[in-house]
Amino acid sequence: MIQSANAARATTVPDLARINSGFLDLLLRAWGVERPTDHHITRLRLLILLWYGVLQSRLNERLTPQQADADLRMACHLLLAPGPETG
């Protein structure tokens, strides 16, 4: 499933842009960002890619559930923390 989702080309999957946009909107609302900048979008994109990597590592038993949880929490802490770029 992860490989299929990552292999989907925007030019051949008609709804991919709409799905990605909707998912980003959902994450921005959960984050509390009302007026997103490119910086916000980039940080979320990095978090999503990191999540895929942690999930795949967990599914391949390279991480324990506790390690996966700790890694994701650290990623959120680092990538979603307020900073001068976010106002």
A tleap script that builds the chain and sets N, CA, C and O, in Angstrom:
source leaprc.protein.ff14SB
mol = sequence {
  NMET ILE GLN SER ALA ASN ALA ALA ARG ALA
  THR THR VAL PRO ASP LEU ALA ARG ILE ASN
  SER GLY PHE LEU ASP LEU LEU LEU ARG ALA
  TRP GLY VAL GLU ARG PRO THR ASP HIE HIE
  ILE THR ARG LEU ARG LEU LEU ILE LEU LEU
  TRP TYR GLY VAL LEU GLN SER ARG LEU ASN
  GLU ARG LEU THR PRO GLN GLN ALA ASP ALA
  ASP LEU ARG MET ALA CYS HIE LEU LEU LEU
  ALA PRO GLY PRO GLU THR CGLY
}
set mol.1.N position { 0.816 -1.181 0.000 }
set mol.1.CA position { 0.000 0.000 0.000 }
set mol.1.C position { 0.866 1.254 0.000 }
set mol.1.O position { 0.604 2.191 -0.755 }
set mol.2.N position { 1.891 1.277 0.838 }
set mol.2.CA position { 2.762 2.453 0.906 }
set mol.2.C position { 3.449 2.670 -0.428 }
set mol.2.O position { 3.520 3.796 -0.922 }
set mol.3.N position { 3.955 1.593 -1.013 }
set mol.3.CA position { 4.628 1.721 -2.303 }
set mol.3.C position { 3.656 2.193 -3.379 }
set mol.3.O position { 4.017 3.012 -4.224 }
set mol.4.N position { 2.443 1.689 -3.354 }
set mol.4.CA position { 1.448 2.115 -4.341 }
set mol.4.C position { 1.118 3.590 -4.184 }
set mol.4.O position { 1.027 4.319 -5.172 }
set mol.5.N position { 0.941 4.028 -2.952 }
set mol.5.CA position { 0.624 5.437 -2.703 }
set mol.5.C position { 1.767 6.340 -3.143 }
set mol.5.O position { 1.539 7.398 -3.730 }
set mol.6.N position { 2.981 5.925 -2.862 }
set mol.6.CA position { 4.138 6.741 -3.235 }
set mol.6.C position { 4.434 6.677 -4.726 }
set mol.6.O position { 5.028 7.602 -5.280 }
set mol.7.N position { 4.026 5.598 -5.379 }
set mol.7.CA position { 4.316 5.445 -6.803 }
set mol.7.C position { 3.276 6.124 -7.686 }
set mol.7.O position { 3.477 6.253 -8.894 }
set mol.8.N position { 2.176 6.556 -7.099 }
set mol.8.CA position { 1.106 7.182 -7.886 }
set mol.8.C position { 1.599 8.490 -8.496 }
set mol.8.O position { 2.028 9.397 -7.782 }
set mol.9.N position { 1.534 8.576 -9.805 }
set mol.9.CA position { 1.963 9.790 -10.515 }
set mol.9.C position { 0.798 10.761 -10.625 }
set mol.9.O position { -0.333 10.377 -10.923 }
set mol.10.N position { 1.102 12.017 -10.379 }
set mol.10.CA position { 0.062 13.050 -10.437 }
set mol.10.C position { -0.563 13.131 -11.826 }
set mol.10.O position { -1.733 13.490 -11.958 }
set mol.11.N position { 0.204 12.803 -12.856 }
set mol.11.CA position { -0.315 12.909 -14.223 }
set mol.11.C position { -1.242 11.753 -14.594 }
set mol.11.O position { -2.015 11.868 -15.545 }
set mol.12.N position { -1.176 10.651 -13.865 }
set mol.12.CA position { -1.998 9.489 -14.214 }
set mol.12.C position { -3.102 9.197 -13.199 }
set mol.12.O position { -3.996 8.397 -13.478 }
set mol.13.N position { -3.055 9.825 -12.038 }
set mol.13.CA position { -4.097 9.639 -11.027 }
set mol.13.C position { -4.862 10.951 -10.910 }
set mol.13.O position { -4.384 11.892 -10.275 }
set mol.14.N position { -6.051 11.023 -11.519 }
set mol.14.CA position { -6.759 12.297 -11.633 }
set mol.14.C position { -7.054 12.991 -10.304 }
set mol.14.O position { -6.985 14.218 -10.230 }
set mol.15.N position { -7.373 12.254 -9.283 }
set mol.15.CA position { -7.767 12.862 -8.014 }
set mol.15.C position { -6.610 13.078 -7.046 }
set mol.15.O position { -6.833 13.538 -5.926 }
set mol.16.N position { -5.395 12.763 -7.441 }
set mol.16.CA position { -4.267 12.830 -6.516 }
set mol.16.C position { -4.041 14.232 -5.965 }
set mol.16.O position { -3.818 14.388 -4.765 }
set mol.17.N position { -4.091 15.238 -6.798 }
set mol.17.CA position { -3.869 16.614 -6.327 }
set mol.17.C position { -4.953 17.021 -5.337 }
set mol.17.O position { -4.662 17.654 -4.323 }
set mol.18.N position { -6.196 16.661 -5.624 }
set mol.18.CA position { -7.301 16.992 -4.722 }
set mol.18.C position { -7.157 16.273 -3.387 }
set mol.18.O position { -7.402 16.861 -2.334 }
set mol.19.N position { -6.763 15.010 -3.425 }
set mol.19.CA position { -6.573 14.226 -2.203 }
set mol.19.C position { -5.433 14.811 -1.380 }
set mol.19.O position { -5.574 15.001 -0.172 }
set mol.20.N position { -4.305 15.099 -2.026 }
set mol.20.CA position { -3.163 15.675 -1.310 }
set mol.20.C position { -3.518 17.017 -0.693 }
set mol.20.O position { -3.156 17.296 0.450 }
set mol.21.N position { -4.221 17.842 -1.445 }
set mol.21.CA position { -4.628 19.157 -0.952 }
set mol.21.C position { -5.567 19.023 0.243 }
set mol.21.O position { -5.429 19.744 1.231 }
set mol.22.N position { -6.511 18.107 0.149 }
set mol.22.CA position { -7.441 17.877 1.256 }
set mol.22.C position { -6.741 17.384 2.501 }
set mol.22.O position { -7.073 17.796 3.612 }
set mol.23.N position { -5.765 16.496 2.319 }
set mol.23.CA position { -5.013 15.971 3.456 }
set mol.23.C position { -4.189 17.079 4.103 }
set mol.23.O position { -4.141 17.180 5.329 }
set mol.24.N position { -3.542 17.910 3.288 }
set mol.24.CA position { -2.780 19.032 3.837 }
set mol.24.C position { -3.692 20.006 4.577 }
set mol.24.O position { -3.328 20.503 5.643 }
set mol.25.N position { -4.868 20.285 4.027 }
set mol.25.CA position { -5.823 21.171 4.702 }
set mol.25.C position { -6.217 20.610 6.063 }
set mol.25.O position { -6.300 21.346 7.046 }
set mol.26.N position { -6.458 19.309 6.113 }
set mol.26.CA position { -6.806 18.656 7.370 }
set mol.26.C position { -5.684 18.809 8.392 }
set mol.26.O position { -5.935 19.149 9.548 }
set mol.27.N position { -4.455 18.561 7.969 }
set mol.27.CA position { -3.314 18.682 8.876 }
set mol.27.C position { -3.093 20.124 9.321 }
set mol.27.O position { -2.767 20.368 10.483 }
set mol.28.N position { -3.267 21.072 8.418 }
set mol.28.CA position { -3.116 22.483 8.786 }
set mol.28.C position { -4.153 22.889 9.828 }
set mol.28.O position { -3.833 23.618 10.767 }
set mol.29.N position { -5.383 22.429 9.673 }
set mol.29.CA position { -6.424 22.733 10.665 }
set mol.29.C position { -6.079 22.115 12.013 }
set mol.29.O position { -6.234 22.759 13.051 }
set mol.30.N position { -5.609 20.863 12.003 }
set mol.30.CA position { -5.227 20.202 13.253 }
set mol.30.C position { -4.063 20.926 13.920 }
set mol.30.O position { -3.983 20.971 15.148 }
set mol.31.N position { -3.170 21.486 13.127 }
set mol.31.CA position { -2.007 22.221 13.618 }
set mol.31.C position { -2.418 23.606 14.114 }
set mol.31.O position { -1.699 24.219 14.902 }
set mol.32.N position { -3.564 24.099 13.661 }
set mol.32.CA position { -4.040 25.414 14.062 }
set mol.32.C position { -3.551 26.547 13.185 }
set mol.32.O position { -3.578 27.708 13.595 }
set mol.33.N position { -3.104 26.224 11.982 }
set mol.33.CA position { -2.593 27.239 11.057 }
set mol.33.C position { -3.749 27.748 10.201 }
set mol.33.O position { -4.370 26.988 9.457 }
set mol.34.N position { -4.025 29.040 10.319 }
set mol.34.CA position { -5.138 29.623 9.564 }
set mol.34.C position { -4.709 30.169 8.209 }
set mol.34.O position { -5.458 30.078 7.236 }
set mol.35.N position { -3.512 30.734 8.143 }
set mol.35.CA position { -2.996 31.274 6.881 }
set mol.35.C position { -1.645 30.622 6.582 }
set mol.35.O position { -0.599 31.175 6.924 }
set mol.36.N position { -1.665 29.463 5.951 }
set mol.36.CA position { -0.414 28.735 5.729 }
set mol.36.C position { 0.508 29.436 4.734 }
set mol.36.O position { 0.067 30.049 3.762 }
set mol.37.N position { 1.792 29.321 5.013 }
set mol.37.CA position { 2.827 29.814 4.114 }
set mol.37.C position { 3.492 28.610 3.456 }
set mol.37.O position { 3.207 27.465 3.807 }
set mol.38.N position { 4.364 28.872 2.517 }
set mol.38.CA position { 5.140 27.780 1.907 }
set mol.38.C position { 5.941 27.043 2.973 }
set mol.38.O position { 6.153 25.834 2.879 }
set mol.39.N position { 6.382 27.779 3.983 }
set mol.39.CA position { 7.157 27.174 5.073 }
set mol.39.C position { 6.311 26.139 5.830 }
set mol.39.O position { 6.809 25.062 6.155 }
set mol.40.N position { 5.058 26.450 6.108 }
set mol.40.CA position { 4.167 25.495 6.775 }
set mol.40.C position { 3.981 24.242 5.921 }
set mol.40.O position { 4.076 23.120 6.418 }
set mol.41.N position { 3.720 24.447 4.645 }
set mol.41.CA position { 3.477 23.324 3.734 }
set mol.41.C position { 4.708 22.429 3.647 }
set mol.41.O position { 4.592 21.203 3.656 }
set mol.42.N position { 5.876 23.037 3.564 }
set mol.42.CA position { 7.115 22.258 3.492 }
set mol.42.C position { 7.311 21.441 4.760 }
set mol.42.O position { 7.680 20.268 4.693 }
set mol.43.N position { 7.068 22.051 5.910 }
set mol.43.CA position { 7.231 21.328 7.176 }
set mol.43.C position { 6.268 20.148 7.264 }
set mol.43.O position { 6.643 19.076 7.740 }
set mol.44.N position { 5.035 20.337 6.812 }
set mol.44.CA position { 4.085 19.222 6.815 }
set mol.44.C position { 4.484 18.141 5.820 }
set mol.44.O position { 4.362 16.952 6.114 }
set mol.45.N position { 4.954 18.539 4.660 }
set mol.45.CA position { 5.398 17.551 3.665 }
set mol.45.C position { 6.540 16.705 4.240 }
set mol.45.O position { 6.557 15.487 4.062 }
set mol.46.N position { 7.483 17.339 4.922 }
set mol.46.CA position { 8.579 16.599 5.549 }
set mol.46.C position { 8.057 15.644 6.619 }
set mol.46.O position { 8.528 14.512 6.729 }
set mol.47.N position { 7.086 16.100 7.405 }
set mol.47.CA position { 6.516 15.245 8.444 }
set mol.47.C position { 5.811 14.034 7.832 }
set mol.47.O position { 5.939 12.920 8.340 }
set mol.48.N position { 5.076 14.245 6.758 }
set mol.48.CA position { 4.382 13.138 6.088 }
set mol.48.C position { 5.390 12.120 5.556 }
set mol.48.O position { 5.206 10.914 5.724 }
set mol.49.N position { 6.440 12.599 4.923 }
set mol.49.CA position { 7.462 11.688 4.395 }
set mol.49.C position { 8.155 10.928 5.518 }
set mol.49.O position { 8.452 9.742 5.381 }
set mol.50.N position { 8.411 11.609 6.621 }
set mol.50.CA position { 9.027 10.947 7.768 }
set mol.50.C position { 8.083 9.878 8.328 }
set mol.50.O position { 8.516 8.786 8.697 }
set mol.51.N position { 6.792 10.206 8.387 }
set mol.51.CA position { 5.809 9.247 8.891 }
set mol.51.C position { 5.820 7.972 8.050 }
set mol.51.O position { 5.792 6.865 8.588 }
set mol.52.N position { 5.860 8.136 6.720 }
set mol.52.CA position { 5.927 6.959 5.848 }
set mol.52.C position { 7.158 6.109 6.167 }
set mol.52.O position { 7.070 4.882 6.214 }
set mol.53.N position { 8.289 6.750 6.384 }
set mol.53.CA position { 9.515 6.019 6.701 }
set mol.53.C position { 9.423 5.282 8.025 }
set mol.53.O position { 9.842 4.129 8.129 }
set mol.54.N position { 8.875 5.942 9.038 }
set mol.54.CA position { 8.713 5.300 10.348 }
set mol.54.C position { 7.727 4.139 10.240 }
set mol.54.O position { 7.960 3.067 10.799 }
set mol.55.N position { 6.636 4.353 9.526 }
set mol.55.CA position { 5.655 3.280 9.350 }
set mol.55.C position { 6.280 2.072 8.661 }
set mol.55.O position { 6.091 0.936 9.096 }
set mol.56.N position { 7.015 2.317 7.598 }
set mol.56.CA position { 7.646 1.207 6.885 }
set mol.56.C position { 8.670 0.501 7.774 }
set mol.56.O position { 8.754 -0.727 7.766 }
set mol.57.N position { 9.439 1.260 8.530 }
set mol.57.CA position { 10.411 0.649 9.446 }
set mol.57.C position { 9.711 -0.179 10.510 }
set mol.57.O position { 10.196 -1.248 10.882 }
set mol.58.N position { 8.587 0.298 11.000 }
set mol.58.CA position { 7.828 -0.452 11.999 }
set mol.58.C position { 7.256 -1.725 11.383 }
set mol.58.O position { 7.326 -2.790 11.996 }
set mol.59.N position { 6.691 -1.629 10.178 }
set mol.59.CA position { 6.127 -2.810 9.524 }
set mol.59.C position { 7.194 -3.859 9.228 }
set mol.59.O position { 6.907 -5.056 9.226 }
set mol.60.N position { 8.417 -3.413 8.981 }
set mol.60.CA position { 9.528 -4.333 8.721 }
set mol.60.C position { 10.236 -4.747 10.005 }
set mol.60.O position { 11.284 -5.391 9.968 }
set mol.61.N position { 9.655 -4.374 11.135 }
set mol.61.CA position { 10.162 -4.720 12.468 }
set mol.61.C position { 11.571 -4.202 12.723 }
set mol.61.O position { 12.350 -4.826 13.443 }
set mol.62.N position { 11.889 -3.067 12.132 }
set mol.62.CA position { 13.177 -2.425 12.406 }
set mol.62.C position { 13.071 -1.482 13.593 }
set mol.62.O position { 14.082 -1.076 14.167 }
set mol.63.N position { 11.843 -1.135 13.959 }
set mol.63.CA position { 11.575 -0.298 15.125 }
set mol.63.C position { 10.538 -0.990 15.996 }
set mol.63.O position { 9.646 -1.673 15.493 }
set mol.64.N position { 10.660 -0.809 17.301 }
set mol.64.CA position { 9.615 -1.273 18.205 }
set mol.64.C position { 8.476 -0.255 18.161 }
set mol.64.O position { 8.667 0.867 17.694 }
set mol.65.N position { 7.302 -0.636 18.640 }
set mol.65.CA position { 6.223 0.355 18.699 }
set mol.65.C position { 6.624 1.591 19.506 }
set mol.65.O position { 6.267 2.715 19.152 }
set mol.66.N position { 7.360 1.377 20.579 }
set mol.66.CA position { 7.791 2.493 21.422 }
set mol.66.C position { 8.766 3.410 20.678 }
set mol.66.O position { 8.688 4.632 20.797 }
set mol.67.N position { 9.672 2.821 19.920 }
set mol.67.CA position { 10.612 3.631 19.141 }
set mol.67.C position { 9.886 4.424 18.060 }
set mol.67.O position { 10.176 5.601 17.846 }
set mol.68.N position { 8.947 3.782 17.384 }
set mol.68.CA position { 8.187 4.471 16.338 }
set mol.68.C position { 7.412 5.642 16.934 }
set mol.68.O position { 7.403 6.736 16.369 }
set mol.69.N position { 6.770 5.415 18.063 }
set mol.69.CA position { 6.024 6.473 18.736 }
set mol.69.C position { 6.956 7.616 19.135 }
set mol.69.O position { 6.645 8.784 18.902 }
set mol.70.N position { 8.086 7.285 19.730 }
set mol.70.CA position { 9.041 8.315 20.155 }
set mol.70.C position { 9.581 9.094 18.960 }
set mol.70.O position { 9.732 10.313 19.031 }
set mol.71.N position { 9.870 8.402 17.870 }
set mol.71.CA position { 10.384 9.078 16.673 }
set mol.71.C position { 9.354 10.044 16.093 }
set mol.71.O position { 9.696 11.163 15.711 }
set mol.72.N position { 8.103 9.615 16.028 }
set mol.72.CA position { 7.058 10.487 15.487 }
set mol.72.C position { 6.799 11.686 16.392 }
set mol.72.O position { 6.573 12.797 15.911 }
set mol.73.N position { 6.831 11.461 17.689 }
set mol.73.CA position { 6.652 12.583 18.621 }
set mol.73.C position { 7.797 13.584 18.494 }
set mol.73.O position { 7.571 14.794 18.522 }
set mol.74.N position { 9.016 13.088 18.356 }
set mol.74.CA position { 10.168 13.972 18.187 }
set mol.74.C position { 10.052 14.754 16.885 }
set mol.74.O position { 10.330 15.953 16.849 }
set mol.75.N position { 9.645 14.081 15.826 }
set mol.75.CA position { 9.485 14.754 14.536 }
set mol.75.C position { 8.448 15.870 14.633 }
set mol.75.O position { 8.665 16.972 14.129 }
set mol.76.N position { 7.329 15.583 15.280 }
set mol.76.CA position { 6.299 16.618 15.450 }
set mol.76.C position { 6.833 17.774 16.276 }
set mol.76.O position { 6.599 18.938 15.951 }
set mol.77.N position { 7.541 17.458 17.333 }
set mol.77.CA position { 8.109 18.501 18.191 }
set mol.77.C position { 9.060 19.395 17.397 }
set mol.77.O position { 9.006 20.619 17.516 }
set mol.78.N position { 9.916 18.799 16.603 }
set mol.78.CA position { 10.912 19.564 15.850 }
set mol.78.C position { 10.314 20.302 14.657 }
set mol.78.O position { 10.649 21.460 14.409 }
set mol.79.N position { 9.434 19.637 13.924 }
set mol.79.CA position { 8.925 20.227 12.686 }
set mol.79.C position { 7.734 21.161 12.877 }
set mol.79.O position { 7.507 22.048 12.055 }
set mol.80.N position { 6.977 20.971 13.945 }
set mol.80.CA position { 5.768 21.766 14.121 }
set mol.80.C position { 5.885 22.816 15.219 }
set mol.80.O position { 4.922 23.527 15.507 }
set mol.81.N position { 7.053 22.915 15.828 }
set mol.81.CA position { 7.255 23.916 16.879 }
set mol.81.C position { 7.161 25.316 16.293 }
set mol.81.O position { 7.597 25.552 15.166 }
set mol.82.N position { 6.589 26.250 17.058 }
set mol.82.CA position { 6.545 27.631 16.568 }
set mol.82.C position { 7.957 28.158 16.351 }
set mol.82.O position { 8.884 27.825 17.089 }
set mol.83.N position { 8.095 28.963 15.352 }
set mol.83.CA position { 9.386 29.564 15.056 }
set mol.83.C position { 9.199 30.925 14.437 }
set mol.83.O position { 8.072 31.329 14.155 }
set mol.84.N position { 10.277 31.633 14.223 }
set mol.84.CA position { 10.161 32.974 13.652 }
set mol.84.C position { 9.536 32.980 12.261 }
set mol.84.O position { 8.949 33.982 11.854 }
set mol.85.N position { 9.654 31.873 11.526 }
set mol.85.CA position { 9.105 31.811 10.170 }
set mol.85.C position { 7.586 31.694 10.183 }
set mol.85.O position { 6.936 32.015 9.189 }
set mol.86.N position { 7.009 31.237 11.298 }
set mol.86.CA position { 5.567 31.009 11.337 }
set mol.86.C position { 4.811 32.159 11.978 }
set mol.86.O position { 3.580 32.162 11.962 }
set mol.87.N position { 5.502 33.122 12.533 }
set mol.87.CA position { 4.829 34.270 13.117 }
set mol.87.C position { 4.471 34.140 14.524 }
set mol.87.O position { 3.897 35.063 15.103 }
savepdb mol mol.pdb
quit
